[in-house]
Amino acid sequence: VELSADGPLVLVAWKRASDAAHILYTDDAKLDPSLMPSLGNGYMGMQFGSKWLFVSGLFSGRGEHSRRARVPAPFGVRPRRPVMGTALDVESGMVEQVFRWPKAVAVQRTYFHRAWQHLAVVEIVVDNTGSGDPIELQLDDDFSMESEDIDFRIVSEDKHTTCIEGQTREAEVAGEPAVGIAMCRSRPPASMTVPAYSTTSLILPSTVWTTLDPLPGPSVRQVVRAQHDLVRSMPEDDLQQLHVTAMQELGETGIEVEGNVELSKLINVSLWSIRASIREDRGMPISPGGLVGDCYGGHTFWDAEQFIWPNLLMFHPGMAKDSLQYRFHRRHAAEDNAILAGKAGMKFPWESAASGQEVSPWDQAAKEVHISADVSFAFWKYWQSSGDEQWLTDVGWPVLQGVAQYFASVSVDADGDTGGKISIKDVMDVDEAADLVTNSAYTNAVAKLALHHAMKASELIGKPDAVGSNWTDILRELPVLFNEGTHLHSEYESSDDLGTGLGVIMLQYPLDVPTIWPSDREHEVRRNDLIHYASQQVGDSTMYWWAVVIAWLSLGEVAPASAVVTRLSEAAHGPFRTWVEGNVGGAGCHNFVTAAGGYLQVLWAGYAGVRLTDDALTFHAPQVPPDTSKLVLRGLAYRGSQLKVSITEGTINLVLMSSGQDAAPLLVSHSTAAAWIQLEEGKDNAFPAGGTVRVIAAKQRCEFVAGEGGSNECPGGSAPLSEAECRALPAHFAGTSLHDPFVGDNPGDPRGCFRFGAVVFYNAHPSGSPVALHTPCCKACEVSTSMEVGGEYQGSVVKK
């Protein structure tokens, strides 16, 4: 453990990692607790130094009183010495603190284990190698099992471990059972002796499980104790290495800049605030304050779909898909909400927690109906990115249809008092100072998209008759109001156009709503909207300025965008760049992940110009952010593949990093060129940054190919079949059938799809073995040499 020789007494390793933007640190022992770093693994989270942790999906309180249940944090132990410094390592997901004696140093590491989600760990390492005298390390421990939300009791206790169990005091919905929770915590010794010229470490793991989890044992009490005993028996290095390896895998994708360390730190901590709050196996979205606190009760708002979730879609598509399950699994509650409102389809609540019912304490929450269309918008974006038609059929379509049915039912002029015009009345605009308005620009625009996307989905999955008879008329007639006199969009009917205009600006991004005016006026109108409404914004809400930056950049106007970026970044406070909802004076929700999500979108949607359409991933006039020399999007996900996109002054370079087994080949072209280039793994594809770069999933012509009997490989020029393709073989070859069971995991059979006689098998074993008379089933595919892209262009394909 090496301390710096100059400046603050912090670890030399901190300074090195800080220069690489992976560590943020401070020697301020009196830092405002609300600005301390966040910790989490997507299952548990907390703000470092707090008495409480929070578990994903665990709420307590009835109806509008529902909030994240406060669980006692097991981290109350620390050396009885002054803290010399605190650091957040976003690469390893740990908080470190330094304590000092005249000739010895202790480092305490605290983290939630990324690989083992139920595990929280404290490690204390004392370096006394520079002293000839032993030291007596005294430890303080302020752990308490008291909670306002959970009644805990001790169920077992010995010299090394205390196990407690409890349940939430009140379920969100009357009649629902309380949720059980158990924790086993390692008890720290009161003191420990560190011999002269030696290093000593202390590992204190704790385990947490709830009855919401799939339990691998008879009770939550037994499971939590069994895992705790297992962890205590593990070698110390193995425990930390498992976590570090999982964090490294998590960090393989993301955003990087060169030439600006401070911006790199802000990017990294923004990514960390999102990653700490979610994981693939929870089926939960991210609330405005993330998983580290109970800001807004930990409830889910439109922030999840429009501000935070798009970053998951770009860099963590598995998490993005899993997060949408939250809405899918609560679609029946959305149907009940619609019925309560006297409408059809699905009406998602403005605030939701565990049940999917409305839990907002705000009496106008039911009027902010755009939330349902925001959900639909995210579902469609996932299809655009993945192209997964099975998912669209099974998961996407029910939600897309339900939301379209809802807006069809609220858009009808039932009482005739609007002159027979299609309208949406009595809603809350995105500018929440405007309530009970008619024809909110944002609400109408996102509702029109919900109808359009549902109609498109019905065609893709072969259910054209499922479209409502009035959807086409509503889509055509529902207005997005435009003032011909001022050449501005109005926020809503009868508006004085003196509001914030956030909803109007979000028409440009993320909605990308098609314009209704001639193309030669498009730039003028979009610019008018930006200049006018940005001048009306007197507050400093971080929910506002991100959309302004992206809109300016999409118009190619860098100077006003740069000025707003500076204003936006000022909302990241303190040494750990804690995002705050209102940046003047640090007011509002702290660890405001909504702001982090918006800021990251500024980088990839604004400066890199990324857009998703039904048939392409595009980059419009990509450029580097101010005071940087390079912008890198690493692991950008599209149609089952991952790309590395590097942008410098005047150039954009695309490299295919990896492709999934079922991923179609990707083709890329530039707006100034006629040819399409097939992306090949590891190879550069450089283009001028001006104009538009388009990436599409190629259409393929494939034929089934049989391998050699007794082989374990596909013939040259062919590829293995996916499980789904293998399952479909009997439909193409009469007389064949699937074995029961169809899927196996046998090292003694050929890997992948193979045939034995007329029976087809699929072996999921990663290597497999050749077997006589067992024939691999494969495919040979050619990329089409005449690609039709969006009905706009047909050109040749060049395989580079």
N, C-alpha and C positions, 0 to 999 in steps of 0.2 A: 504494500500500500504506500504509494509515493505521493507526498504533498508537494505542491508548487513552492518554489523558493521565493517567488515575488508575487505581490498582489494578494488577493484573498486566499486564505488557507483552504484550498480545495484540491481535489485529486488532480494530478497531472493528466490522468486519463480523461477527466472531464474536459479539460481545456482542449485536448486533441480532438475529442469527439465533438465538442462545441464548434470547432473550426470546420468540421465536416457536417455540421448542422444536425447531428443525431442526438445531442444532449443539450438541454437547457438547464441552467443552474443559477443559484443565488446564494449569497452568504448573509442575506437579510433574515435574522432570527425572529424578527417581529413582522413578517409579511402578513398582510390581510389574509385570514383563513380562506376567504372566498376566491383568492387568487392562487391557491395551492394547486398542484397538478392533479390530473385525473388518472385513475387506475381502473382497469376493467379487462374482462376477457369475453364479453358478450353474454355470459351467464350471470356474473356478479360484477358490480362496479361501485366506486365510491370516489369522493374527493379526498385526497390524502390528508390525514390529520383529523378527519371527521370521526365521530363516534359511531356512524352508521354506514352500513353497506346496503345495497339494493339488489334484489334478485329479479332477473327478467321474468315478467309475467306475474309477479307476486304483488297483489294489491290487497288493501284492507279498507273497509268503509262502504256504506250503502249508497248507491246512486251517486248523486253529485258530491258526496263526501268520500268517494273512492280516491285513493292515492297509493303511490308505491309504499309498501309496508317497510318500515324501518327495522332493519335487522342489526343487532349489535356487531360492530366490526371486531374481528379477533386480533387486531393489530396494536393493541394498547401498550405493548412492551417497548422499552427503549433504555439505553444506558443512562445512568444518572450522571450525565455530563452535559455541558452546554453544546448545542448543535452548532457546528462550524459552517455547515453548508448543506444545501438540499438540491438534488438534481433529478430531472426526469429524463430517462433514456427511452426515446420513442422507438428505437430499434429493438430493444429487448423487452420493452413494456414494463420497466421497473422504476421505482423511486429509490434513490440512494441518499443516505444522510451520513455525514462525517462527524465523529466525536474525537476529541484529542486529549491526551495526557502529555506531560513534559517530554516523554520519550516513546510514547505508544499512540497508535491510531486505531479507531474502530470504524468500520463501515457497516451500516445496516441497510439491507435491501428488502424491499417490500413489493410483492407482486401477486396478481391473480394468474394462476397457471393456465396458459393458452391451450395446451394439449389435454390436460385433465381439468375440465371446466369447473368441477366441484371443489377445487383445491385453492386455498390461499396460503401464502408462504411468507414468513419472516426469516431472514438470514442475518446473523451478526458475525462478522469476522473481525477479530482483534489481532493486530500486528504488533507484537512486543519484541520483534527481533533486534531492535536497536537498544535494548535495555538489559542490563545485567541483573535487574531486580524483578521479581514477579509483581503483578498488579492484581488487585482485587476489584473485579468489575461488579458494581452494584447495578441491579436492574429494577426499574420501576414498571408497574403494570396497573393500568387504570381500567381494565376491561370490566364491564358491567353487563348483565343480561337483561337489564330493564329496557322496555320498549313501549312506546305509546300504542303500537299497532298489533303486537303479538304478546300473548301470555306465555312466558317461558318458565320452565322448571328444570332443575338438575335431575338427570336420570342416571348418571354414573359419574364417579369421580375417584381418581387415584393420584398418586404422586406425580404422574406425567400428563394426565389427560382429564379434561372436564367435558362431559357431554351434556347438552341441554336439548330440550324438545318443547315445542309449543305449537300454537295454531293462531291464525289471524282472528281478530276479535269480532269482525263482522264481514260477511260476504257482500259482494257488490249487488247481488240480486237476491231478494227474499226467497228463502227456501233452498238456496244453494248451500252446499256444505262449506265449512271453513277449510282453509288450506293448512296442512301440517308442514312443519319445518323442523329440522334437527341440525345441530352443529356439534362437532367434536373439535376441541381446541387444545393444542399443546400448552401445558402450563410451564411458564418460564421459571427457572430457579431464581431465588432472591439474589444470589450472587454467584460468581464463578471466578476461579483463580486462573490466571494466564501466566505460565512459567516464564522465566527469563529466557531471552533469545529464542522465542517460539511464537507460533501463530495458533490461535484457537478459534474454532467456529462453533456456532450454535444454530441449529435448524429447528424452526417452530412451525410445522404445518397445521392447518385447520381444514376441516371438510364441512361442506354445507350441501344438504339435499332437501327437496320439498316433495310433497305428494303430487305435485304437478309433473314431476319427472318420471320417466319410465324406470321403475325400480328393479334392479337386478337381485332383489331379495324380498323377504316377507314383509318388512316394515322399513320405514324411513329411518327409524332409530338404529336398526341393525345394519342397514346399508352404510350409514354415515360412519359408524364405528368400524366396520370392516375395512372401508377404504382408508380410514385414518391409521389403523394398525398396519395396513399394507404400506402406506407411504412412509411411516416411521421406520420400517424395516429396510427401506431402499438405500443404496449408497447415495451420499449427499450430492456428488457430482452428477449422477444420473438424473436426479430430480430436476436440477436446474437446466441440464442439457436438453431434456425433453421439451422444456418450455422455450428455451432459446431457439431450438430447431423449428418449433411451430411458429414462433415469431418471425424467423427468417423466411419461412414459406409464405407467411402473410404479407411480408414486405417485398415480395418479388415483383409486385405490380404497384404502380403509383405514378406520381408526378415529380419530376426533377427539374431544377434550373441550374445553370452554371453562371458564375460571376456575381452572385448576390447571396451571401450566406444568410443574411437576415430574412430574406424572402424564403429561402430554403427552410429555415426553421419554422416560419409561419405555415408553409405548406405541410411540413412533416407533422406539426402538432395538430393541424386541421385534419389530416388523414388519421392521426392517432385518436382523436376525439370520436371519430366515426367508428373505427375498427374496435375500439374498446367497448363499444355499446352494442355489438351485434356479432352473431355467429350463425353458421348455416343451419344448425339443427334446432333452432328455437321457435321458428315461425312467428317471430315478433319484429315489428318495425322499430325505428328509433324515434323517441320523443324529442321535443325541442331541447331539453336539457340533457339528453343522452341517458345513460344508465348510471351516472355518477351522483345523481341527486333527485329530488322530488319536485323540481321546478314544474309548475303547471300540473302537479300531481303525478308526473310521469305519464300523462295521457298522450294519446296519438292524435295529431292534427293533420292538416294538409301539408305541414312542414315535411312530413315523412315522404310524401310522394313527389312534391315539386322542388324541394330544396335539398334534401339529404339523399334520397334514394337514387337519383340519377348518377351519383358518383359510384354507388355500388354497381349499377348497371354497366358502367364503363370499365371498372377495374376488378370487381368481385361479383360476377354474374350469378354465381351460386348463391351468395348471400342475397342478391337482389331477388332471385326467384323465390327463395325461402321466405323473405320478408313479405312478398305478396300473398303467401298462404294465410297471413293474419287476416286480410280482408276476405279471402275466399272462405275460410272456415267460419267467418262471422257474417256471411251473406244472408243467412236466414234471419238474423237479428236486424239486418238492413231491410229485409222484406217486411218485418214486423214494424219497423220505424215508418216505412212508407204507408202501411195500412193505418197506423195511428194518425198519420197526416191526411188520410183520405185519398191517398194516391196509389199508383201501381208501381211495380218494379222494386228497386232497391234504393233506399235513402240511407246512405252511410252517415253516422253521427259526426257532428263537429268535433266532439271530444269523445274518445273511446278508451277503455282500459282493458279489463279482462273479458267482459261479456259481449262487447260489440253494441251495447245499448248506449244511449246518450248519457254522459256523466258530467256534462258541463254545468257549473253553477250559474252560468250566464243566461238570463232569460231570453236573449235574442239568438242563442246558439242554433236553434232549429231553423233560422232564416238563412244561415250561411250555407246554402244548398250546393254551392260550387264544389264542396268537398267530394260529393259523389262523382262528379265529372273528373275531378283530379285523380281519383282512384282509377277510373276508366282509362284516363290518359296514360297512367303508369303501366297498366296492363297492356295497352297497345304498344307502348315503347318497348316492353319486354319482347313482344312478338317481333317487332321490327329488328331488334338486336339479335335475337336467337333464331328466328325463322322456324321455331319448333311448333309445327302444326298439331302434333299430338297434345302438347300442353295447351295450345289454343282451343282445341276441342274440349278437353277435359276440365281445364281450370279457367282459361281466359274467357271463353264464350259465355258461360253462365253469368259472370260479372258484367261483361260488356253488354249483354242483352238486358240484364236487370236494370242497369243504369240508364240505358236508352229508353226502356219502358217508363222509368220514372220521369225523365225529362219530357217524354211525349205526353205524359199525363199532367204535368204542370205547365206545359206550353200552350195548352188549348185555351182559347178565349171563351170560357164557359159562360160568363155572365154578360158578355156583349158590351161592356163599358169601355172597350178600347177601340171601338169602331170596327170590330171584326178582324183586327190585326192579330197575328200570332205574337204573344208576349209571354215573358216570365215576370210575374208581379210579386211585390211585397217580399223582397229578398234583401239580405245584407250584402253590400258590395265588399270587395277586397279592402277598399278604404272603409274601415269600420265606423268612421264618422257618418257614413251614408247608409242609413238603415231604412227598411221598408221601401225600397226603390223599385222602379219598373225598368226592365231591360238594362240591367247592369252589363257593361261591355264585356267584362271578363266572364261573368256567369254565362251570358248568352254564347260567347265564343267557345268556351270549353264544353258547353252543352251541345253545340252544333258538332264539335269534334267527337263527342261521345256517340251521337247518332251516326255520324259518318263511319266511325271505326267499327261500330256494331254491324252496320250494313256490309262493310268490307269483310268482316270476319264471317258473316253468314255465308258469303260466297266461297270463301276459302275452305270452310268446313263442310260445304255442301248442304246448307240449310237456308236457301234463299226464301223459303216460305215462312221462316220464323220472323221476318222483318215486319214491323207494324205497318198497317195500311196507310197511316198518316206520317210516317217518319220522313219520307221524301219531301212532303209539303212543308213540314216544320223546319227541316234542314234548310230549305230554300228561303222561307219567309221570316224566320226568326232573325231580328235585326241586330247588327253590331253598329250602333249609332255613329254617324259621321256628320259633322257640321260643315256644310258646303261653304258657309260664310267665312269661317276661321280656318278651314282646312285642318281641323282637329277631330279626333275621336272624342266623343263625349263619354264620361264615366257611366252615365245612366240617363234615362229620360228626365227632362226638366232640370238637368244639372247646370250649375253655373260655371262648371269646369274649373273650380277653385280648390279641388281636393288634391290628394297626393298623386292620383293617377297611376298607382302601382299596377292596377289591373289592366289599364290601357297599355302601359309599357310592356307588360308580360304577354300582350298579344304578339309582340315582335319575338320575344323569347321568354319562356320555352314553347309557347303555343305555335309560333310560326304560322299564324292564321293567314290564309290566302287573302290578298287585297282585292277590293272591289272597284278600285279606280284604275285608270289607264297606267301602264307601266312607266310612262314618262313622268308621272306624278308620285310614284311610290316613295322614292327617296325623300321628296319634299314633305310628304305627309308624315312619314316616320320621324323625320327630323323635327318637324313642328311639334309632334307629340312629346318628344324628349325635351326640347327646350322649354315648352310651356309647363309641363307637369313637374319637371325637376326643379323649376323655379318656385313651385308651390310647396315643396317639401321643406318644412321648417325644423322637423325633428331629425334625429340621427338613428333611426331604427335600421339595424343591419339587415332587416328583411327587405329593404327598399333598394339600396344602392347597387347591389350585385346585378340586378336586372338592367339598370341604367348603363352600367359598364358594358355588358354584353351587347346591348342594343346599339350603343355608339360604335363599338368595334365592328359589328355586322354592317354598319354603314361606311366603314373605312375611315372613321374619324377618330384618330388616336389621341389627339390632345385632350379633348374633353373626357375621354375614357380614362386617361392617366390621372387626371385631377380627381376623379371620383374614386379610383382605386386607392389613392392615398387616403381619402376620407374614410373609406371602408375599412382599411387595415388598422386605422386608429381605434377600432372597437376591440382589438386584441390587446389585453391589458397585462401588465406585470411581466416578471421574468419568464413565466411559462406560457406567455401569449394566450391568456385565457379569453376566449370570445365572450363578449357581454352583449346583451340584447340592445340596450341603448348606450351608445358609446360616450355620451357626455356624463362625466362623473361616475362611470361604471354602473349605471342603474340597470335594473331589470334582471332577467334570468342570466345567471353565470354558467359557464361551460355551455354556451348557447350553440349547440351543434347545428342548428338551423343556419347560423351565420357561417360556420365552417363549411357547410355544404354549399352555400351560395358562393363563397369565395373560391372554392375549388372549381366550381363551374365557370367562374370568370376565366380561369386558366385554360381549361380544355375546350369550353364552348365559345369563350370570348377570343382569347389570343390564338389558340389552335384552330378555331373556327369549326369545331366538330358539330355535325348534325346527323341525325338518323332520319331516313325516309323509309317508305315501304320496301324499296329495292336497293338501297345503297347506304353506305357510310361515307360521308363527305367531309372535306376540309376546305373551308372557304377562306382564301387569302390569309393563310397562317402566318403568324409573326411572333417574335419573342417579346416577353413582357419588358417594361422599362428597366433599365440598368441590369440587364442580363445579356449573355451571349448565346444562350441555348435553352430551349425548352424541350423536354423529353416526356412523352407519355409511354410508360413502360407497362406492357401487358394489357394494352387496350383491347377489349373483348369485342368480337364481332363474328357471328354465325359459327360459333364453336372453335374459333381460332384466336390467337393472341398476337398483337402487333407491337413492335417498338417503333414509335414515331418520333423522329428527331427534327426539330425546327431550328434553323439558324437564320441569320440575316440573308434573305433571298432564296433559301433552299428548304425543302421538306424531303426527308428521307424515310421510307417505310421498309421495315424488315419483318418478315414473318418469323415469329418466335417459336410457335408451336401450333398444332392443329389436333383437334379431337378426332377420334376414330371415324365418326360419322360426318365430319365437317366437309363441306364442299370446297373445292379449290377457290381461292380468291383471285380476282382480277383487279387490276388498278389501271387507271388512265388519268390523263391531265386534260383540262379543257382546251388546251392548245394543240393536242395531239389526236390523231385518228386511231392509233393502235391501242389495244389492251394488252397488258403484260401480266402473265400469271406469276403470282408471288411464290417464291420457293424459299424454304426454310433457311435462314441465315444469310440470305443475299440482299444487298442494298438495292433500293429502287429510288433514285433521287429525281426530284422535279423542281421546277421553279416555284417559289412560294406564291407568286402572283397567280390569280385564277383559282380554279377549283380542282382538287384531286378527288376522284371517286373510287371507292372500293365496292365491289359487288361479289356475291357468291355465284360462281359460274354454274350454268346448266351443264349437265353431263349426260353422255350416252354410255350406258354400262351393259355389259354382257356377263352372264354367269360363266365361270371357268372352273373346271375340275382340276385339282392338283394330282400328283402321282400317288397311286395307292401305296400305303406304307410310308408316306412322307409326313413331315410336321411343318411344312412351309408351303406358301402359295408360289406358283410358278412366277418366273421373272416377268415384270410388266403388269402384274396383277396385285390385288390387295385383299386382305381378309374381309369377310362379311361381318357386319355388326350383328348383334343378337336379333334385332328387329328384322334385318334382311334375311338372316338364317331362318327365322320363324316363318317367313313368307315363302320359302322354297316350295312346299307342296302345292302352292297355288300356281306355280310355273311349271312343275314337272309332275305329270300324272303318274300315279302309282307310288309316290313317296309319301311318307307320313312322319310326324314328329314323335320322337321317343317320349315316354312319360316315366320319369321327369325329363323335361327337355333340357334344362340347364344343369350342368354338373360342375364340379371343381376337382378334377381328377388328374394327377400328374402322370398317370399311365395312359392317357389318351391324347390324340393330337389337340393342340390348342385351337380355340375358336370353333368355327362351324365345320363339321365333317359328316360324312355319310358312311354308314356300314350297311351294305346291301341297299334296301329301299328305305331305311330308317335314318332320319336326320337328328343329329345331336348338336348341342352347343356346350363347349368346355371353357369355363371361365378361368381355368388355371393359367397363370401368366406365362409358363414355359411349355408345359405339356411334353409329350414324347411321341415319336413315330410308332405306329402299330400296323402290322400287316393287315391288308384288306380294309383299312380305314382311310378314306379318301378326303382330303381337305376340300372344302367348297369355297370358292373365291370369286372375285369380280375383276374385270378389266374395263376401265373407264377412259373415255376421251372427253376432253373439254370441247364444247361446241365451238366451231370456228366462225359462227355467225351469231353473236350474242345480241339479243334485243334487250335494251336497258331502258326501262320506264317508257317504252314506246317512242323514244326520242332519237335513238341512234343505233345503227347497225354497222359494226366495223369488224376488222379482222382481229384475231387473238394472236399475240406473239408470245411464245414460251421463251422466256429469257434464259 
